């Protein structure tokens, strides 16, 4: 797919920091004691490139495969097929420690992602121990510098997670992720467990860190307002596939995929008088064990056409990304982009 | 045609804790009319859930509740016996909780639990109860309602479970529904659907709806009137239009500045924050509870009890002695 027209072409020419090439992941799930196991396609033939300096927002409903994809990108889960490449090399060929030096995660729930028996200082220092950082005598100073950088008072060094607020815990998680200077941070719903005033602080912090340290983010979130605020590119996942990818302002101004449009329509902005929109998406997210034939979104699609039920759409290049929808097929039955 | 459903006056909830008494709800007053949606908004620990539980008389046992007035459809709830409350709960008023999985009984079928709600309060037969269950499941958008009755809660998705909870709340046609963060555990698309449904049902059945949420987006879209709570107190209350057009309390202003709004906040621009933390509610507070975090604080804020005072032509009240100066200083564009 041509990326020549992508607005920041200079950036686009740089090799991706992290790349998923035709990545799929299946799980065997049992649906009953005596019944045969079935195959769940959590991620199916996904391509995603994260270039240096980008903030890629990955959005979609629960169960769409966002977290499975993130775990593969972190090198925590091998793909069933396809390849993850990190800094131009296949992840499968990289030693675990080298992956960890490049990519670090920040998880959603700062209550369960920190060891309750370790002090703040030792939680943040752990990655240095893992990477056998030289000069242990300097570690404390490094940790304290990092604490300051993420807005944690140095006096909290010997405190335990249970003594911290949710926002402080998330700052600890961010400090731990950054202590070894990774290039890419995968943030999986980093603020959804936090109050809005704390969410704003963490988002501001992530912005500052990105600017100061030249970080690249993959931001996984169901909050489309947060993604709009943070991301430079947006990828929308639905039932294991990325169905649209594009540049953020373009995406929010004119989403191409009907599913993207429905997602955006569901965002409740604080504007009184608009009422609650009717998304017309049907009552439930489909069972990932029974992926509909043809376009997997067609049973919920407001603009469904007859052949959507039988022919799976192929990715179609757009000036700033791609979309996977029959409305954009060239030639027959072209729909007017809404 | 405004018909008062719920009246709450000077509601207080105190919890004994090892360090003293925690004043979780401190003199909260509000009312709900038929066909009206009142949103109680605030961050964790501000007392919004305890307020709802106090109305339902479902507080933890050690909590102490007091109120100058607590009335549902003119009936006194403050002094109602446990038995009288059991007859009112689920019948005249019903509650919908955040996590439907924990509020449905995993050991009983959906049908059983729905029918139970009606059989407990009405003299009807099981077939009649089943008929109402099916028609309500149908109304809340659950397809193949008849066969769903035999399913157990774990067989349904989160969105469907919340629909079941709503159907269950409606079984006895209550005049008031209290919904505590009903969509916080759900995806955005499902959230919009559930709120759409709640708003529709509320209009159709002319119920009073109290919706508790931390999400100002939800408040803006669904509320008729708003109560903003902070540290156990109402700090601002008024029509949704007034609160969003001219937020008067520094806390409300701070909350609105915190949230990114597509098309309004610039990408990557710093979001507003509210520095500091919620004060401890143990023991008595002097002066304004928000003083420690407020950018406009002056000595007078800490000295005396701050009362709610009118903030505009509409019924709009704010607990801040400096709200007029702040509004003038911020200028007309401050509302956005």
Interface residues (C-beta under 8 A of the other chain):
Chain A: X61 X62 X165 X195 X196 X197 X199 X200 X201 X203 X204 X207 X222 X223 X224 X225 X226 X228 X229 X230 X248 X249 X252 X262 X263 X265 X266 X267 X268 X269 X270 X271 X272 X273 X274 X275 X276 X277 X278 X279 X281 X283 X284 X285
Chain B: X43 X44 X141 X142 X143 X157 X158 X159 X160 X163 X187 X188 X189 X190 X191 X192 X193 X195 X196 X199 X214 X215 X216 X217 X218 X219 X220 X221 X222 X223 X240 X241 X244 X245 X254 X255 X256 X257 X258 X259 X260 X261 X262 X263 X264 X265 X267 X268 X270 X271 X272 X273 X274 X277
